[in-house]
Amino acid sequence: MPRPVKWRKVAFIPGVRYFVPVGVPRYNLEESILKIEELEAIRLKDLEGLEQEECAGRMEVSRQTFQRILSDAHKKVAEALVNGRAIRIEGGNFTSNICPVKCLNCEKKWQESFENYRLILEGSYQCPNCGSKEVACAFGKGKRFCGGHCWRHGRKMEQL
């Protein structure tokens, strides 16, 4: 069984997700793909000037994982600038909040992306251990959604 995805918490989703160098014909244009969590690492470290420990804490990853994400981001941006590539910002394993969930059938607990709670509420999300659709918030005392803990950022389900 593969290791579960470790979500990277991000506080900024860019409105502009594509940058193109001037003077390079479109048919020759290569792209560097920058993941959302890589942009968040650059934003926290280089733009906000935070220490790595604080950056890692905000993204809810280890300091070593943060360093790897930041190094990958710097390399992609440098390659794009030096080699005249476009930068496309997309994808990755990111979330606006990380929530604890559990299976009401087998009692397995794990961390899940806040954005996946829509699937849990709809009843279409399955436990990775037993396949049961009886999945709920770990703090919700058996309810599908706790209604408080997972709304730390003031988001409502209609906004997802």
SEDOGU-815076 format. One record per residue (C-alpha): residue number from 1; x, y, z. Coordinates in Angstrom, 2 decimals, padded with zeros to 5 digits. Layout:
<NUM, <X, Y, Z>>
...
# end
This chain:
<1, <000.00, 000.00, 000.00>>
<2, <001.49, 003.37, -000.99>>
<3, <002.25, 006.00, 001.60>>
<4, <-000.63, 008.50, 002.02>>
<5, <-000.29, 011.97, 000.51>>
<6, <001.17, 014.55, 002.88>>
<7, <-000.81, 017.72, 002.24>>
<8, <001.05, 021.04, 002.07>>
<9, <-000.93, 023.90, 003.56>>
<10, <-001.00, 027.07, 001.43>>
<11, <-002.46, 030.47, 002.21>>
<12, <-002.12, 031.98, -001.28>>
<13, <-003.54, 030.79, -004.60>>
<14, <-002.25, 032.99, -007.45>>
<15, <-004.65, 034.76, -009.78>>
<16, <-002.04, 034.82, -012.55>>
<17, <-000.73, 031.34, -013.31>>
<18, <001.25, 031.77, -016.52>>
<19, <004.32, 033.85, -017.35>>
<20, <005.83, 034.05, -020.84>>
<21, <009.24, 035.46, -021.83>>
<22, <009.20, 038.23, -024.43>>
<23, <010.92, 037.52, -027.73>>
<24, <010.61, 033.71, -027.77>>
<25, <008.39, 032.37, -030.57>>
<26, <005.42, 030.40, -029.23>>
<27, <006.29, 027.31, -031.29>>
<28, <009.73, 027.14, -029.60>>
<29, <008.42, 027.88, -026.12>>
<30, <009.15, 025.32, -023.43>>
<31, <007.48, 025.41, -020.00>>
<32, <008.58, 024.95, -016.43>>
<33, <005.73, 023.73, -014.21>>
<34, <005.80, 025.32, -010.75>>
<35, <003.52, 023.59, -008.23>>
<36, <001.25, 025.68, -006.00>>
<37, <003.13, 024.57, -002.87>>
<38, <006.46, 025.54, -004.51>>
<39, <005.13, 029.05, -005.14>>
<40, <003.95, 029.17, -001.51>>
<41, <007.46, 028.23, -000.34>>
<42, <008.99, 031.05, -002.43>>
<43, <006.35, 033.47, -001.13>>
<44, <006.97, 032.63, 002.52>>
<45, <010.77, 032.48, 002.40>>
<46, <011.75, 035.02, -000.23>>
<47, <008.87, 037.52, -000.23>>
<48, <007.85, 037.49, 003.46>>
<49, <011.43, 036.81, 004.63>>
<50, <010.46, 034.18, 007.20>>
<51, <012.88, 031.65, 008.69>>
<52, <012.66, 028.10, 007.35>>
<53, <011.29, 026.74, 010.62>>
<54, <008.39, 029.20, 010.56>>
<55, <007.76, 028.58, 006.84>>
<56, <007.63, 024.83, 007.45>>
<57, <005.26, 025.36, 010.37>>
<58, <002.88, 027.44, 008.28>>
<59, <002.85, 024.81, 005.53>>
<60, <002.54, 022.02, 008.14>>
<61, <005.52, 020.07, 006.78>>
<62, <008.93, 019.21, 008.23>>
<63, <011.82, 021.64, 007.82>>
<64, <013.56, 019.13, 005.52>>
<65, <010.45, 018.82, 003.32>>
<66, <010.16, 022.61, 003.17>>
<67, <013.82, 022.89, 002.11>>
<68, <013.25, 020.32, -000.66>>
<69, <010.13, 022.14, -001.91>>
<70, <011.95, 025.49, -001.89>>
<71, <015.02, 024.07, -003.68>>
<72, <012.83, 022.52, -006.39>>
<73, <011.00, 025.85, -006.82>>
<74, <014.21, 027.87, -007.07>>
<75, <015.64, 025.45, -009.64>>
<76, <012.50, 025.64, -011.83>>
<77, <012.40, 029.46, -011.72>>
<78, <016.13, 029.70, -012.46>>
<79, <015.83, 027.30, -015.43>>
<80, <012.93, 029.33, -016.81>>
<81, <014.76, 032.65, -016.47>>
<82, <018.08, 031.42, -017.85>>
<83, <016.68, 029.26, -020.67>>
<84, <013.77, 031.50, -021.72>>
<85, <010.98, 029.12, -020.66>>
<86, <007.44, 029.99, -019.74>>
<87, <006.37, 029.35, -016.15>>
<88, <003.05, 027.60, -015.60>>
<89, <001.79, 027.47, -012.00>>
<90, <-000.44, 024.46, -011.35>>
<91, <-000.96, 021.23, -009.46>>
<92, <000.66, 019.75, -006.41>>
<93, <-000.49, 018.33, -003.08>>
<94, <-001.84, 021.46, -001.43>>
<95, <-004.81, 022.47, 000.67>>
<96, <-006.13, 025.52, 002.48>>
<97, <-006.51, 023.43, 005.65>>
<98, <-005.61, 019.95, 006.84>>
<99, <-008.33, 018.10, 008.74>>
<100, <-008.31, 014.86, 010.72>>
<101, <-010.83, 012.27, 009.50>>
<102, <-011.72, 008.73, 010.52>>
<103, <-013.54, 005.73, 009.17>>
<104, <-016.60, 004.86, 011.26>>
<105, <-016.31, 001.26, 010.06>>
<106, <-012.64, 000.28, 010.71>>
<107, <-011.65, 003.24, 012.99>>
<108, <-008.65, 004.20, 010.79>>
<109, <-007.64, 007.87, 011.22>>
<110, <-005.73, 010.03, 008.74>>
<111, <-005.25, 013.62, 007.55>>
<112, <-007.32, 014.89, 004.65>>
<113, <-007.52, 018.04, 002.58>>
<114, <-010.31, 020.44, 003.58>>
<115, <-011.29, 020.67, -000.09>>
<116, <-012.14, 016.92, -000.09>>
<117, <-014.82, 017.44, 002.58>>
<118, <-017.34, 018.03, -000.21>>
<119, <-016.82, 014.39, -001.24>>
<120, <-017.26, 013.26, 002.37>>
<121, <-020.52, 015.20, 002.70>>
<122, <-021.80, 013.77, -000.57>>
<123, <-020.99, 010.26, 000.65>>
<124, <-018.73, 009.51, -002.33>>
<125, <-015.44, 009.47, -000.39>>
<126, <-014.05, 006.07, 000.64>>
<127, <-011.77, 004.91, 003.45>>
<128, <-008.35, 004.03, 001.98>>
<129, <-008.13, 001.08, 004.39>>
<130, <-011.48, -000.75, 004.09>>
<131, <-013.32, 001.08, 001.27>>
<132, <-016.24, 002.09, 003.50>>
<133, <-018.09, 005.31, 002.68>>
<134, <-018.76, 005.87, 006.39>>
<135, <-016.06, 008.55, 006.75>>
<136, <-016.40, 011.50, 009.14>>
<137, <-014.51, 014.30, 010.85>>
<138, <-012.36, 012.87, 013.66>>
<139, <-013.58, 015.68, 015.96>>
<140, <-017.23, 015.44, 014.92>>
<141, <-018.24, 012.59, 017.30>>
<142, <-019.62, 010.47, 014.48>>
<143, <-020.99, 013.33, 012.38>>
<144, <-019.90, 013.64, 008.76>>
<145, <-018.73, 017.21, 009.35>>
<146, <-017.87, 018.78, 012.69>>
<147, <-019.17, 022.26, 011.79>>
<148, <-016.42, 024.09, 013.64>>
<149, <-012.90, 022.66, 013.81>>
<150, <-012.40, 022.40, 010.05>>
<151, <-013.64, 025.92, 009.35>>
<152, <-010.59, 027.67, 010.80>>
<153, <-010.23, 029.90, 007.76>>
<154, <-013.85, 031.08, 007.74>>
<155, <-014.68, 029.14, 004.59>>
<156, <-018.08, 027.64, 004.02>>
<157, <-018.82, 024.57, 001.97>>
<158, <-020.54, 026.68, -000.71>>
<159, <-017.17, 028.36, -001.41>>
<160, <-015.41, 025.11, -002.31>>
# end
